[in-house]
Structure formats: structure tokens, C-alpha cells
């Protein structure tokens, strides 16, 4: 018996040597011979399973390693290897359990914690993933991949400053890590530090100059800093590297429109639409640049527009475009109110980040906010000024509401709607007697409404007066105002206040 055990150990030692030197066929023959003599040898089953995994036989790996663990359930490395095979099969929940078993038997296997984090991330559980990456780092603090993936988990959790620290740790350990430079740039961009984002993207490009997505990300950050010429050049490089990069063509169209190169912008929007026929941004902007006036902007266009800028919306709109409409129209509205009137139920249509909600909260007992962009709703939620927040199209959401309101506010919203009749009809159906409607529009006088090359609608005062008459409102005030500045030019509009008189 002792001699047989000695012979088996020697055979396994020889097989492992073959295995480690890449002589898989010889190693497999010995493992199988050992199992013929000793079918219950857990080590032979485990190593045979590892070999199966390395040669792409995932089912065989799971079968053999699982067999080893049925014989001896306390082999931490076998649980770890089984988890890898299960993960590669897409059986992530089972893989998570196996990684956890490996880590419970031997808490010092850094790879088990790290791979557990990867599996949890893929399952959409970033909190748990972050904990696993932290444990891996506590065992092996010099693994750049663990720091990088911890940064990714923090980014998903919106813990951006911690994400920045993780990416920087990864880059200290591995400076030539393009993905870490890119993700550091993305974190800086979300934090509104576009200068640092630009520097990070450029570092990534220095190590990986042929990545079209990085040039695209760089262009977005350059655009935010007002460096339009450089943004255009980065986008041109992106589409040269990837002629099928629909988003880069669409962004190129948008940036060239800002520069006034509308003919070339339209060419790029057309290319974006060829690559993605469902690109509502390209459709809408081609209509705008072509002098067409559809009745409203596509909902997906508006949703994407505001979701993409949600985190930096206020900094851009207030500080760069000098947007003051919520404050100014609130002041104008206050002049109409008597005896400190309060409102029982107010709804902020297209609430965005909550700028209007902040201004009007003081005169409303209950405040509901609606916006088509879910990410904007999340920004508004942080302000704690709304009693209710709903994500959705403003007309659809209002029509689905069983409530009546005595104050409707819509600032910087109607510029994405041409034909206002559906909205006015919905407001009328949900208005209490004497309710107020407070809103802003961009102004023009030629026709009821028109779509401008900016992709925004303008409305005439005559159209607003006709809507008031048609839907039972009295137009109590309509004043010209500077809504924002764009490239140094004032964008003129109207601050309008109506009262429901039926």
C-alpha cells in the first residue's frame, strides 16, 4: 500500500513537470493512468481538470475539478480553478460561489478575490465587487489590474474621487496602461475637470495612438473646454482610424455646426445616419440644417442630449452660457402674485437638474418634477427640493397623471417642442381653475414655430397668444429676455406667464 502511494506521488510529480513545461499529452496520459489505479485521487482529477481548462475543454474541466472537490472539498485552489471554468461558461452565479469557497478556505489567494470581483462586476453588483478588489489589494498591493478594476467599480458607483485615486495607483504601478489613462480621463470628465481629462486621454494616445474611441473621448473633452478646432481634428482622426464610428461622425457634425460649417456638418450627419439608421440626433439635425421643421424633436434625441451632459449641466449652462431664466422668470412671476399666494400642487415640466425647482420651491406646498432624461432626474434628486420625480416624456407623463395642478413651470423645455398644442391640451386637462403656466421660448416672428440650425425651436408671440385663446388661458405677461449666450451672441427669447381662466 505504501509503495503504491509512493508510486502515485512520483507519477503525479512527473505529470506536473510535463504539464508545467507544456507537454500536455504526456501529462494527461499519466493523470489518467493514476486515476485508473486510484480513481479517488483528488489531485489527479484536479490537475486533469486544469489541463482540460487550458486546452479549452470547459465542460471537461468542470467535470474533473468538480469530481476532485466531491472527494476533498477543502482544496482552495480547486475551488478557484472550478470558478474560472464556470465563469468562462457564463455561469457567473456558480462561479461566485466557487470563488467565495476558495477565499473562505484560504483567505490569502489574491487571485480568488480579484476574479470574484470581476464576476460580481459582470453581474452588476459593483458594491460587492469593490469589496473583493479591496481584499485582493490588501494581499497584493502591487497589482495594477486590481487597482484599475476597483476604479471601475467606484466609477459605476459614482464614487468618482475614489475612482481617480485607484486609476492613479494603477498608473504608478504600470504607467503604460492605456485603459487606465482613458478611464481616469472619463472620471475627470464626469467631475468637470476637462483639463485633466484631456491630459489623461493624451497620455492614453501616446501609448495607444490607433484607438479611435480614445480620440473620440478626447474630442468630447476638448469641446467642453471650447477648443473646437482641436476637437474637430481629434474627431477626424477617430473616423480615419474607424470609418464606421457612427458616434464620431455625429459628434463631428455637431462640432462643425458650432463652428458654422453647416454644409460639412450635414455630410457627417448623413454618414452617421448611414451607419446607424436609428440615430435620432442625426435625423433631427439634418432636418434643422436642411431648413425643415418637424413638429417636435425626437424624444431619444432630447434624452441623449441631456443624459450625456447631466453631471456637468449646470456648470455649462449657468457659468458658460449665462443662463438665468429660472431666477428671472420667478422674479417676474412674483410681481403678479398678491398677498403672498402659495400653490398647492406645482409641476416642473422638463425639470432638468432642478434649477427651476429651487427657485419655485418656496411658493409650492407640493412639487413634482418630470424630465425625459433619467440621469438628469438623478441630479435633481440630490437637491431634495422635489416631493416627486418622474422620468418620461412630459406630455405622456402628464396625461398618465390623475392629478390636477395650480402651477405649471417649463423653463428651457419648449425649445425642443415645435407644435405646442399637444402640451397645452394636456396642461388644460390637468389645470385647476386659476392655475398659472410659466415658461420660456426662443423668439421669432415669421411663423408659428421654426426649427433652427442649432436643433432648437423658436416660437412667435402671435402663436403663443393663439394658444392661450384656444386653451382658455390669459397671457398675462410676455417679456423679451436674453435666454443664454452662444459664441458671444445673445440668444433672445420670451418669458411668458399665462393664467388658466376657465
matplotlib code that plots the C-alpha trace (Angstrom):
import matplotlib.pyplot as plt

x = [0.0, 2.8, 4.7, 1.6, 1.1, 4.8, 4.5, 1.4, 3.1, 6.1, 3.8, 1.9, 5.2, 6.3, 3.0, 3.1, 6.5, 5.2, 2.2, 4.2, 6.5, 3.6, 3.8, 0.1, -0.4, 2.2, 0.8, -2.8, -1.7, -0.1, -3.1, -5.4, -3.1, -3.1, -6.9, -7.1, -5.1, -6.6, -10.0, -10.4, -7.2, -8.4, -5.1, -5.1, -8.7, -7.9, -4.9, -6.6, -9.4, -6.8, -5.3, -8.8, -9.4, -6.1, -6.9, -10.4, -12.4, -14.5, -17.1, -14.3, -12.7, -15.9, -16.5, -12.9, -12.4, -15.9, -15.1, -11.9, -14.0, -16.5, -13.6, -11.9, -14.0, -11.2, -8.8, -8.9, -7.1, -9.6, -12.5, -10.6, -10.0, -13.5, -14.8, -12.7, -14.1, -17.7, -17.1, -15.8, -19.0, -21.1, -22.2, -21.4, -23.6, -22.0, -18.5, -19.1, -19.9, -16.8, -14.6, -16.1, -15.4, -11.8, -11.4, -13.0, -10.6, -7.6, -8.2, -4.8, -5.4, -5.4, -6.5, -9.6, -10.7, -9.8, -11.6, -14.6, -14.7, -14.7, -17.6, -19.6, -18.9, -20.2, -23.3, -24.0, -23.0, -20.4, -20.6, -19.6, -17.1, -15.4, -15.1, -13.5, -11.0, -10.1, -9.3, -7.2, -5.2, -4.7, -3.0, -1.1, -1.0, 1.2, -1.3, -2.3, -5.2, -6.8, -6.5, -7.8, -10.9, -11.6, -11.6, -14.1, -16.4, -16.1, -16.9, -20.1, -21.0, -20.4, -17.6, -15.5, -12.8, -12.1, -12.0, -9.5, -7.2, -7.5, -6.6, -3.7, -2.5, -2.7, -0.7, 2.0, 2.5, 2.1, 2.5, 2.0, -1.6, -3.8, -7.1, -6.3, -5.4, -8.7, -10.8, -9.0, -9.9, -13.6, -13.6, -12.1, -14.7, -17.5, -16.0, -16.0, -12.2, -11.9, -8.3, -7.2, -9.4, -7.7, -4.2, -5.3, -6.6, -3.4, -1.4, -3.5, -3.0, 0.8, 0.7, -2.1, -2.3, -4.6, -7.6, -10.5, -12.6, -9.8, -9.6, -13.4, -13.3, -10.5, -12.7, -15.6, -13.4, -11.8, -15.3, -16.2, -13.2, -14.2, -11.3, -13.3, -10.5, -8.7, -11.9, -12.6, -9.0, -9.4, -12.7, -11.2, -8.5, -11.2, -13.1, -9.9, -9.0, -12.5, -14.6, -17.6, -17.6, -21.1, -20.8, -17.7, -19.4, -22.4, -20.2, -18.2, -21.4, -22.4, -19.0, -18.8, -22.3, -21.0, -18.2, -20.7, -19.6, -23.1, -22.6, -19.8, -21.7, -24.6, -22.3, -21.1, -24.6, -25.6, -22.7, -23.7, -27.2, -26.0, -24.1, -27.0, -30.4, -31.9, -29.7, -32.3, -29.7, -28.5, -32.1, -33.1, -30.0, -30.3, -33.8, -32.6, -29.7, -31.9, -34.5, -37.2, -39.5, -40.9, -43.5, -41.2, -37.7, -37.4, -37.7, -34.5, -32.6, -33.6, -33.0, -29.5, -28.7, -29.4, -28.2, -24.8, -24.4, -26.2, -23.3, -21.9, -25.2, -25.4, -21.7, -22.0, -25.5, -25.1, -21.4, -20.6, -23.9, -25.0, -28.4, -30.6, -34.1, -35.4, -34.4, -35.5, -38.9, -39.5, -38.9, -41.3, -43.9, -43.7, -44.7, -48.1, -48.8, -50.8, -50.9, -48.0, -50.0, -48.8, -49.6, -51.0, -49.5, -46.8, -45.3, -41.9, -42.1, -38.7, -37.2, -33.6, -31.2, -33.7, -32.8, -36.4, -37.5, -35.0, -36.5, -40.2, -40.0, -40.6, -44.2, -45.3, -46.6, -46.0, -43.6, -43.3, -40.5, -40.6, -37.8, -37.2, -33.5, -33.1, -29.6, -31.0, -33.6, -30.8, -29.0, -32.3, -32.9, -29.7, -31.1, -34.0, -36.4, -39.0, -41.6, -41.9, -39.6, -40.6, -38.6, -40.5, -41.9, -43.6, -46.9, -47.2, -46.3, -48.8, -51.5, -50.9, -51.2, -54.5, -53.6, -54.6, -52.1, -52.3, -48.8, -47.0, -43.4, -41.4, -38.1, -35.8, -38.1, -40.3, -37.2, -37.3, -41.0, -42.3, -46.1, -47.2, -50.8, -50.5, -48.7, -51.3, -54.1, -52.5, -51.9, -55.5, -56.8, -54.8, -55.2, -57.1, -59.2, -56.9, -53.7, -50.6, -48.4, -44.9, -42.5, -39.7, -39.3, -36.8, -38.4, -39.1, -41.9, -42.0, -44.3, -45.8, -42.6, -39.4, -36.5, -33.2, -29.8, -29.0, -31.6, -33.8, -37.2, -38.3, -41.9, -43.7, -45.6, -48.6, -48.6, -48.4, -51.4, -53.4, -52.6, -53.7, -57.0, -57.6, -56.9, -58.6, -55.5, -54.9, -51.5, -50.7, -47.1, -44.7, -41.4, -38.3, -35.2, -31.7, -32.0, -28.3, -25.2, -23.8, -20.4, -20.6, -24.1, -27.2, -30.0, -33.2, -36.5, -39.6, -40.5, -44.2, -46.8, -50.4, -53.3, -56.0, -59.3, -61.9]
y = [0.0, 2.3, 1.5, 2.2, 5.6, 6.3, 5.4, 7.5, 10.5, 10.0, 9.7, 12.9, 14.7, 13.6, 14.5, 18.0, 18.6, 17.7, 19.8, 22.9, 22.5, 22.5, 18.7, 18.3, 15.0, 13.2, 14.9, 13.8, 10.2, 10.0, 11.7, 9.1, 6.2, 7.4, 7.6, 4.1, 2.8, 5.2, 6.6, 8.6, 10.6, 14.2, 15.7, 13.8, 14.8, 18.4, 18.6, 16.8, 19.4, 22.3, 20.7, 20.5, 24.2, 25.2, 23.3, 24.9, 21.9, 23.8, 21.1, 18.6, 21.0, 21.4, 17.7, 16.8, 19.6, 19.0, 15.3, 16.3, 18.5, 15.8, 13.7, 16.5, 19.7, 21.6, 22.2, 26.0, 26.0, 23.6, 25.8, 28.7, 26.8, 25.5, 29.1, 30.1, 27.4, 28.2, 31.9, 31.1, 29.1, 32.2, 30.6, 33.6, 32.9, 29.5, 31.0, 33.5, 30.7, 28.8, 31.9, 32.5, 28.9, 29.3, 32.5, 31.1, 28.1, 30.2, 33.9, 34.8, 33.8, 37.3, 36.0, 34.5, 37.8, 39.6, 37.2, 37.2, 41.0, 40.5, 38.1, 40.4, 43.3, 41.4, 40.5, 44.2, 44.1, 46.9, 47.3, 43.7, 43.8, 46.8, 44.9, 41.9, 44.1, 45.8, 42.5, 41.5, 44.7, 44.2, 40.9, 42.1, 45.9, 45.9, 44.5, 47.4, 45.4, 45.2, 49.0, 49.6, 47.4, 48.9, 52.2, 50.9, 49.7, 53.1, 54.8, 52.7, 53.7, 57.4, 57.5, 59.4, 60.9, 57.4, 56.1, 58.7, 57.6, 54.0, 54.8, 56.9, 54.0, 51.6, 54.0, 54.4, 50.7, 50.5, 53.8, 52.2, 51.2, 52.9, 51.8, 53.2, 56.6, 56.5, 55.7, 58.2, 60.7, 59.6, 60.1, 63.6, 64.5, 63.4, 65.5, 68.5, 68.6, 68.7, 69.9, 66.8, 64.6, 66.0, 65.3, 61.7, 61.0, 62.3, 60.0, 57.1, 58.1, 58.3, 54.5, 53.5, 56.0, 54.0, 53.7, 55.6, 55.7, 57.5, 60.2, 60.4, 60.8, 63.4, 65.4, 65.5, 66.9, 69.5, 70.5, 71.1, 73.4, 75.3, 74.0, 73.3, 73.2, 70.6, 68.7, 68.6, 67.3, 64.6, 63.5, 63.4, 61.1, 58.9, 58.4, 57.8, 55.1, 53.7, 54.7, 53.0, 55.1, 56.5, 58.4, 60.2, 61.2, 62.5, 64.5, 65.8, 67.1, 68.8, 70.4, 71.7, 73.1, 75.1, 76.4, 77.4, 74.8, 73.6, 72.0, 69.8, 69.1, 67.8, 65.5, 63.9, 63.6, 61.8, 59.4, 58.8, 58.0, 55.6, 53.7, 53.9, 54.5, 54.8, 57.8, 60.3, 63.0, 62.8, 62.8, 65.8, 67.9, 67.1, 68.4, 71.5, 72.1, 71.4, 74.1, 71.5, 72.0, 68.7, 69.2, 68.2, 66.9, 63.1, 62.0, 59.9, 62.9, 65.0, 62.1, 61.5, 65.2, 65.7, 62.3, 63.0, 66.3, 65.6, 65.8, 69.0, 70.5, 73.4, 74.4, 74.6, 76.3, 78.7, 79.6, 79.3, 80.2, 82.7, 81.0, 82.8, 82.2, 80.3, 83.1, 85.9, 84.4, 83.6, 87.3, 88.4, 85.9, 87.1, 90.6, 89.1, 87.4, 89.1, 88.6, 86.0, 83.4, 79.8, 76.9, 73.6, 71.4, 72.5, 70.5, 71.4, 70.1, 69.2, 69.9, 69.0, 69.3, 71.2, 74.9, 76.0, 73.7, 75.5, 78.9, 78.0, 75.6, 78.4, 79.1, 75.5, 73.1, 70.1, 69.9, 67.3, 67.2, 65.4, 65.0, 62.7, 62.1, 59.7, 61.0, 64.5, 63.2, 61.7, 65.0, 66.8, 64.1, 65.1, 68.6, 67.4, 70.1, 67.8, 65.7, 63.5, 63.0, 61.1, 60.2, 60.3, 62.4, 65.4, 65.1, 61.3, 61.6, 64.4, 62.5, 59.5, 61.6, 61.6, 64.9, 68.5, 71.3, 75.0, 75.9, 74.6, 75.6, 74.8, 76.6, 75.9, 73.0, 74.2, 74.8, 71.1, 71.1, 72.8, 72.2, 73.1, 72.1, 68.6, 70.0, 72.8, 70.3, 68.1, 71.1, 72.3, 68.8, 68.9, 72.5, 73.7, 76.9, 79.9, 77.8, 79.5, 78.4, 79.9, 79.1, 80.3, 80.1, 81.2, 84.0, 84.6, 86.3, 84.8, 81.9, 79.9, 78.0, 77.0, 74.7, 76.5, 75.2, 74.8, 72.0, 74.1, 75.6, 79.2, 80.4, 83.6, 85.7, 85.5, 81.7, 81.9, 84.3, 82.0, 79.0, 81.0, 81.8, 78.3, 76.6, 79.0, 80.9, 84.6, 85.7, 88.0, 88.7, 88.0, 89.8, 89.7, 88.3, 87.0, 83.3, 82.5, 83.4, 81.3, 82.1, 85.6, 86.2, 86.7, 84.2, 86.1, 84.6, 85.2, 84.8, 84.1, 83.8, 82.6, 82.1, 79.5, 81.4, 78.6]
z = [0.0, 0.9, -2.3, -4.4, -2.7, -3.3, -6.9, -7.4, -5.9, -8.1, -11.2, -10.2, -9.8, -13.2, -14.8, -13.2, -14.6, -18.1, -17.5, -16.5, -19.4, -21.9, -22.7, -22.2, -23.9, -21.7, -18.6, -19.5, -20.1, -16.6, -14.9, -16.5, -15.5, -11.9, -12.0, -13.4, -10.5, -7.9, -9.1, -5.9, -6.3, -5.9, -7.1, -10.3, -11.0, -10.2, -12.4, -15.2, -15.0, -15.1, -18.2, -19.8, -19.0, -20.5, -23.7, -24.0, -22.8, -20.2, -19.7, -19.0, -16.6, -14.6, -14.5, -13.4, -10.9, -9.5, -9.1, -7.2, -4.8, -4.2, -2.9, -1.0, -0.6, 1.1, -1.8, -2.1, -5.5, -6.9, -6.0, -7.6, -10.8, -10.9, -10.6, -13.6, -15.8, -14.7, -15.3, -18.8, -19.4, -18.4, -15.2, -13.1, -10.1, -9.7, -10.3, -7.5, -5.0, -6.0, -5.7, -2.3, -1.2, -2.3, -0.4, 2.7, 2.8, 2.0, 2.5, 1.1, -2.5, -4.0, -7.4, -5.9, -4.5, -7.7, -10.0, -7.6, -8.2, -11.9, -11.8, -9.4, -11.7, -14.7, -12.6, -12.0, -8.3, -8.0, -4.2, -3.7, -6.5, -4.9, -1.6, -3.4, -5.2, -1.9, -0.3, -3.3, -3.0, 0.7, -0.1, -3.2, -3.3, -6.4, -8.8, -11.2, -12.6, -9.2, -8.6, -12.1, -11.7, -8.2, -10.0, -12.5, -9.6, -7.9, -11.3, -11.6, -8.0, -8.8, -6.3, -8.8, -6.5, -5.1, -8.7, -9.7, -6.8, -7.9, -11.5, -10.4, -8.2, -11.2, -13.3, -10.7, -10.9, -14.7, -16.5, -19.9, -19.1, -21.8, -20.5, -17.0, -18.6, -20.6, -17.6, -15.5, -18.2, -18.1, -14.3, -14.6, -17.3, -15.0, -12.3, -14.6, -14.8, -18.5, -18.5, -16.6, -18.8, -21.8, -20.3, -19.4, -22.9, -24.5, -22.2, -23.4, -27.1, -26.5, -25.6, -28.0, -30.8, -33.0, -30.7, -32.3, -29.1, -27.2, -29.9, -29.7, -25.9, -26.2, -28.7, -26.2, -23.5, -25.9, -27.0, -23.3, -23.0, -26.1, -28.1, -31.2, -33.7, -31.7, -31.1, -34.9, -35.5, -32.9, -34.5, -37.9, -36.6, -35.0, -38.2, -40.2, -37.7, -37.7, -40.7, -39.1, -35.9, -36.1, -32.8, -34.0, -37.3, -35.3, -32.9, -35.9, -37.3, -34.0, -33.6, -37.1, -36.7, -33.7, -36.0, -38.6, -41.2, -41.7, -45.1, -44.0, -40.7, -42.7, -44.7, -41.4, -40.0, -43.2, -42.8, -39.1, -40.3, -42.9, -40.2, -37.7, -39.3, -35.8, -34.9, -33.9, -33.3, -36.9, -38.2, -36.2, -37.0, -40.7, -40.6, -38.8, -41.2, -44.2, -43.2, -42.3, -39.3, -37.9, -35.2, -32.4, -31.6, -31.4, -27.7, -27.9, -29.2, -26.2, -23.8, -25.1, -25.3, -21.6, -20.3, -21.9, -20.1, -16.8, -14.4, -15.8, -17.0, -14.5, -14.8, -18.5, -18.7, -15.8, -15.9, -19.6, -21.2, -18.5, -18.1, -15.6, -16.8, -13.7, -11.4, -13.7, -14.6, -10.9, -10.1, -12.9, -11.7, -8.1, -9.3, -10.4, -7.1, -4.4, -0.6, -0.7, -2.6, -2.4, -4.7, -3.6, -6.3, -8.8, -11.6, -13.2, -16.8, -18.1, -14.7, -15.7, -12.8, -10.7, -11.3, -11.6, -8.7, -6.5, -7.4, -7.1, -4.1, -1.7, -3.0, -3.6, -1.0, -3.2, -6.1, -8.9, -11.4, -14.8, -17.2, -20.2, -19.2, -16.2, -15.4, -15.1, -12.7, -10.6, -10.4, -9.5, -6.8, -5.0, -4.4, -2.2, -3.5, -5.2, -3.5, -6.6, -9.5, -12.7, -15.7, -19.0, -21.8, -20.3, -22.3, -21.7, -18.1, -17.6, -19.4, -17.2, -14.1, -12.2, -10.5, -11.0, -10.7, -10.0, -11.2, -14.3, -15.0, -18.1, -18.5, -21.4, -22.4, -25.2, -27.3, -28.0, -29.0, -32.1, -32.1, -28.6, -29.0, -27.5, -24.5, -24.0, -24.3, -21.6, -19.3, -19.8, -18.8, -15.6, -14.6, -11.6, -12.1, -11.9, -12.4, -13.8, -16.6, -16.5, -19.4, -21.7, -25.5, -28.0, -30.1, -33.8, -35.6, -39.1, -38.4, -35.6, -34.9, -36.7, -36.2, -36.1, -37.2, -33.5, -33.3, -31.1, -31.8, -31.8, -31.4, -32.3, -29.8, -32.1, -31.8, -28.0, -27.9, -30.2, -27.9, -24.9, -26.6, -27.8, -24.5, -22.1, -20.8, -20.4, -21.5, -18.5, -19.3, -22.3, -22.0, -24.2, -22.4, -23.1, -22.5, -22.8, -24.8, -27.5, -29.1, -27.6, -29.1, -27.0, -27.7, -27.4, -26.1, -24.2, -20.5, -20.6, -17.9, -18.5, -16.2, -16.8, -16.9, -17.2]

ax = plt.figure().add_subplot(projection="3d")
ax.plot(x, y, z, "-o")
ax.set_aspect("equal")
plt.show()
